[in-house]
Amino acid sequence: MTIKDIARESGYAVGTVSRVINNSPNVSEAARARVLEVVEKYNFQPNSNAKHLKQQSSQGISMIVKGTHNLLFAPILERAQAVCEDAGYSSSVCYIDEDENEVDRARQICREHKPFGIIFFGSDTNNFTQSLTDLGVPCLLMTNMAAGSPIENLSSVSVDDTGSASSVIEYLYRRGHRRIGLIGGDPKCSHPSGARLAGCLSSFTRLGLPFDPAAQYACTRFTLEGGYHGMESLLEHCPGLTAVFAYSDIMAIGAIRALQDHGLRVPQDVSVCGFDGIELGDYLFPRLTTIRQPVDRLAMRGISILIHCIEESSDAIHEIVPYQFVEGESVRALTE
């Protein structure tokens, strides 16, 4: 009998059962009574890990955020911390530079604070090796997939980066675009960049569109400045460009500024698509066409998966959540 079994029979979520077992006040009397009824029925005894979670540290779940420019992370963090609190766990957030090794910082956090689990935001998967298991706690990659990784304590939750990127290229193709530029991170270091590039290449091949990476792929950082300079590179090396797909909305906004500074209009002269679906994109002129990542779903599933791994000592779990294609005003249909 596990907490998950208690949750199934009682009809309440695992987090609610955990709060009841840990005597948290943030539970309705009806829920507490029902859960305790099932606990007593089966003479359930929490395992030592779950039973003593709240006694081990004041910082239950640590969240490590790489970089400060990704506006997608802010709402996910806010929601994730609320979900943690509802589940009876405290949380802490640590911001690090894009060039810092997040696994080294995780080791430091484990030594100093002994968290129950760690969530990584914006991580470079090249830094993740089997040594991550030495941390001795469940870990999770947020908005980055680790399926296929041999690291037993590394779970992940993300959208389908490959499929969503492929859908962007197909959309641009249906709108008449044949010369499409890409702005993204280093595919060798950034898993999302690699997965999105794979999706784009798949569509280019399927649609019979030529693609010259030296001319049509601008490799840069996920920042406004990166998007700006990436767009300048495409304008220099990719004549005849009619559309651009930036791998983040922040990059797309920087790209739009560069186009305007070069006397070009969006979407009349060059169409632009982004990725993430941040709130700012809804207030741009023109409103940004983008792939929206489900903030609430990512936060809720990420925390739920990590807590399950903590309380049940389970193997890593990997989950793909659905994305939404948002058709804004930044893409023009070409006449042929």
N, C-alpha and C positions, 0 to 999 in steps of 0.2 A: 504494500500500500504506500503510495507516494502522495505528495501534495497535489499533483495533477489528478490522481484518482479521486481525492477528496473533492477537488473542484468539479470534476465531472458529475459525481453523485449529488453534490449539494446544489449544483446549478449555478455556482458563482465562479468568477474568474480566479486563476491561480494567484494573482496579486491580492485579491480579497481574502482568500484562504490564508495567504502568508501573513497578512495584517492581523487576522484573527489569532493565529497561532502565536504571533509575536506581541499580542495584546495591544495593538495600536488602537488609538481612540477614533481613527478616521474610518469607522465601519458602522453601518446601520445596525440597530438592535436585531432586526429581522435576519440580516445576513449573519451576524454573530451567532444567533441562536441556531440557525440552520447548520452552519459549519460545525459548531461544537457538537451538535447532535450526531453528525456523521463521524466526527472524530471519536466521540464516545462509543458509537456503535461498533467501530472497527478497532477500538483501543489503539488509535494511531499515535505513534511516538515519532516526533520529528527527528531526522538524523542530526548528528552533532553539528554539521556544517550549517544547516538551516536554523537549528535551535539557538545557536550562539552568534548568529550574524550581527545582531544589533549591539552585541557586547564587545566586538572586536575592534571597531574603529568608528570615529565620528564622520568619516568620509566614505560612505558605502560604495559608490560608483564614481570612478574618475573618468573624465572626458578630456581627451587630448586633441586640441584643434591645431592643425598645421596651417599657418598663414592667417592673416586677418582680413583678406580682401574678398572672401567668398561670402556673399550676402545670403546664399542659400542656407548656410550653417546656422545663422542666428535664429531663425524661427524653429528649426529642428531642435536646436539646443534648448530653447525656451520650452518647447513642448516635451522634450525628453526629460527635462528636470521636473516638470509637473507630473509626468507619468511615474518617475522615480518616487516622488513624494507620496503620490497616491498609493504606491505599492509598499510604502513604509521604509523606503531607502533614502538616505541623504545622498547628495551628489556634489562634485566639485569640478570646475572647468579650468584647464591649463592651456594657455595659448603659447605656441612656439613658432619660431621663424621657419619659413619654407625650407631653408637649407639645413635645419637641425634634424638629427636622427630621433624620431619619435619613440623608437624602441628603447633607446638609451634613457630618454626622459621617463618612460614607463618604469624602467628598472629603479630609477631614483624615487619615483612616487611609491612604488611597492615597498622600498626600504623604509621610507619615512612615514607613510600613512597606512600601509597594509590594506588597500582597498579590496572589496570583494570581487570587483571586475573592472575592466577598462574598455572604453569605447574610443576608437580612433576616427577622427574626421580629417579628410583630405590627405590621407597617408600615401607614401611611396612604398608600394608593395615590395620593392627590391630590398627594403630594410627588414622585411619579415623573413626570419629563418627559423629553423627548429629550436634555436635558442630561446624563442618566445615562450616555449613551454616552461622554461626555468622560472618564469615569473610566478608560476603556481596558481594563477587565477584565470578564469574565463575572460577572453577578449573578443571584441567585435569590431569589424570594419563597417562604418556607416557610409552609405552611398558608394560603396566600392565592393566588388565581388571577390570572394576568396574561395569559391567552390573549386575543387581540384587541388587545393593546397594540402600538403601533408601535415600541416601544423594542427594538431589535435584540439588545441584550445582556442582556435581562431574562427569565430563565426562571422557572418556577414549578411547585410541586407542592402539591396540596391534595386534600381530599375534595370530593365534590359538595355544596357548601353548600346549594344550592337544593333538590336532590332529597332530601337528608337532612332538612331542615327540613319539607318537604312531608310526608314520612313520619311525622314527629312529630305533626303536626296530624291526619293520617288515623288514627293510632293513638288519639289522644285522642277523636276522633269515634266510633270503634268502641267505645270504652269508655263512651260515653254523654254525653260533654262537648260542650256547645253554646256556652257562654260562656267563651272562652279568652283569657287575657291574655298579652302578650309583653313580655319584658324584654331589651333589646339596646342596641347602640351606635348612633351616629348613622349612618343608612343612606347619607347623603351623603358621609361621611368614611371609614367603615369598610366595605371591600368585603365581608367576611364578613357583616356585619350587613345590608347591602343585598341580598346574595344569599339569605340566610336569610329575610329579610322577603318577598322575591319568592316563595320557596317556600311560605311560610305563606299569602300572599295567593292564590296559585294554588289551594291546597287549600280555603281559605275559599270561594272562588268556585265551585269544582267541587262542593263539598258543600252549597252553598246557605246558608252561615253568614254572618250579618251581621258586619261588622268596622268599628268606629269607631276610627281611629288615635288620636284625641285621648283617648279613654277607655281603649283596650285596648293601647296601645303605650307602654311606659315607656322613654324614651331616657336612658341613663346610661353610666357607665364600667364596664369589665370588671373589677370588683373586688367584694370582699365588701360593702363599704359601698354600692357602686353597686347591687348586687342588693337590699340591704336597703331603700334609699330607693326603688328602682324598685317593689318590692312594696308599700310604703306608698302610693305614687302610684296603683297599680292598685286597692288597697282603697278609696281615696277616690273614684276616678273611675269604677270599673267594678263597680257593684252586681250581685250575682248571679253573680259569678265562681266557677267551679268548678275551673278548671285554669289553670296557668301554664307557659309554655315560656320558659325563660331561655337565652340564647344562649351561655352558658358554665356549667360546673359551679360555678365560684366564685360567679357571680351567683346560681345556684340555691340554693347554701348560704346566702348572705346573705338570699335571699327566704324560705327556710324559717325562719330566725331571726326575721325580721320577723313572719311568720305566727304563730309561737309567742308572740312578745311581745304580739300582739294577741288572744291567747286562742284561736287557731285551730289545729287539728290537721292534720298531713299524714300520710296522704292523706284522712283521714275527712272533713275540711271542705273542703280545697283540695288538689288534686293538683299535683305539680311535676315537670317534666322539665328536664333539663340538656343540656349539649353539651360534649363533649371526652373524657369517660371517664377522668378522672384517678383515681388510686388512692384518694384520700381518699373519693370517692363510694361505694366498696365498703364503707366502714366507718362510714358515716352510719347513723343510725336515724331514719327508714327508709332502707334502701339506695336509692341514687338511680337512677332510670330516666334513660337518657341515650343520646346518640349517641357512640360511642367512635371516636376518631381513631386509626389504627394507627401508634403511635409508631415502631416499628422500620421499618416500610415507608416512612414519610415520611422518616426520617433516611437510610435506605439509598438511596432513589431520589433524594432531593435532592442528596446528595453525589455520587452516580453521574452525575447530569445535569450538575452543575457541573463535575466533573472532565472529563467528555467535552467540554464546551464549552471548557475551558481547553486541553486537550491536542490537540483536533482543530480548534480555532478555528471551531466550528460555530455555526449560528444558534441562537436561543433555542428551548428545548424546554419544552412545557407538558404536565403529566401529572396526571390525576385518579386517585387511589387509592381503593379501596373502604372504606366505613365499616361499622361494626357497630352495629345497634340493640340496646341492652342493657336488658332489662326488669327493673327492680329492684322496689322495694316502695313507691315514692313516688306511684304513680298508682292511684286507686280506680275500679272499674267502678261507674257509677251505675245504679240501677234506674229504669226508665221506665214 
